[in-house]
Amino acid sequence: MKLLEEDGVSYLVKVAILGQEALNAAHPHFSMEDLRRAGDVPNIIDQIISVWSFELAHPGFDPATQQFDVGLVFEENVPAEWIEEISER
């Protein structure tokens, strides 16, 4: 966020994306089949499963305390109906 602030006002855009769209955007340069052949899982799935399984083992755990690092690359503009909230940071 600090890097964004150096360029002026930063905004946080919250979007709701279908699962397949998120997977495609998380790995735009290779397919899910390529990941499976390599014995890997998509980064976005790995982080979700890690937090979910930790929460199952530790019921008092609050997933909101976690920070995620998953980049999404879209080849086209994100449809306006995906946008849930825009807030100035």
C-alpha positions in Angstrom: 0.0 0.0 0.0 2.9 2.4 0.7 4.1 2.2 -2.9 0.6 3.1 -4.1 0.5 6.1 -1.7 3.7 7.5 -3.3 1.8 7.9 -6.6 -1.1 9.9 -5.0 -4.4 8.7 -3.5 -4.7 4.9 -3.3 -8.0 3.0 -3.5 -9.0 -0.4 -2.4 -11.3 -2.1 -4.8 -13.2 -5.1 -3.5 -14.5 -7.5 -6.2 -16.5 -10.7 -6.2 -15.0 -13.1 -8.9 -16.2 -16.5 -9.9 -13.8 -19.3 -8.9 -12.7 -20.2 -12.4 -12.1 -16.5 -13.3 -10.0 -16.1 -10.2 -8.0 -19.3 -11.0 -7.4 -18.1 -14.6 -6.3 -14.6 -13.5 -4.0 -16.0 -10.8 -2.1 -18.1 -13.3 -2.4 -16.3 -16.7 0.7 -17.8 -18.2 0.0 -21.5 -17.7 -3.0 -23.7 -17.2 -4.4 -25.6 -14.2 -3.4 -28.8 -16.0 0.2 -27.6 -16.1 0.1 -27.1 -12.4 -1.5 -30.5 -11.7 1.2 -32.2 -13.9 3.8 -30.5 -11.8 2.2 -31.8 -8.6 1.3 -28.2 -7.5 -1.9 -26.4 -6.7 -2.8 -22.8 -7.6 -1.4 -20.2 -5.2 -4.8 -18.8 -4.4 -6.2 -22.3 -3.6 -3.2 -23.1 -1.4 -3.7 -20.0 0.7 -7.4 -20.5 1.1 -7.0 -24.2 2.1 -4.2 -23.3 4.5 -6.3 -20.8 6.4 -9.4 -23.0 6.3 -7.6 -26.1 7.7 -5.9 -24.0 10.4 -9.3 -22.6 11.4 -10.6 -26.2 11.6 -7.8 -27.2 13.9 -7.9 -24.0 16.0 -11.6 -22.9 16.3 -10.7 -19.6 18.0 -8.6 -18.5 15.0 -9.7 -15.4 13.1 -9.0 -15.7 9.4 -9.3 -11.9 9.1 -6.0 -11.5 10.9 -4.2 -13.0 7.9 -2.7 -11.2 4.9 -2.6 -12.8 1.5 -0.4 -12.2 -1.4 -2.2 -13.3 -4.6 -1.9 -11.3 -7.7 -4.6 -11.5 -10.4 -4.0 -10.5 -14.0 -6.9 -9.8 -16.3 -6.6 -9.6 -20.0 -9.7 -7.4 -20.3 -11.5 -4.8 -18.1 -13.1 -6.2 -15.0 -16.9 -6.2 -15.5 -18.5 -3.4 -13.4 -20.9 -5.9 -11.8 -18.0 -7.6 -10.1 -17.1 -4.5 -8.1 -18.6 -4.6 -4.6 -16.9 -1.7 -3.0 -14.3 1.1 -3.7 -12.8 2.9 -0.7 -10.1 5.5 -0.5 -7.1 4.4 1.7 
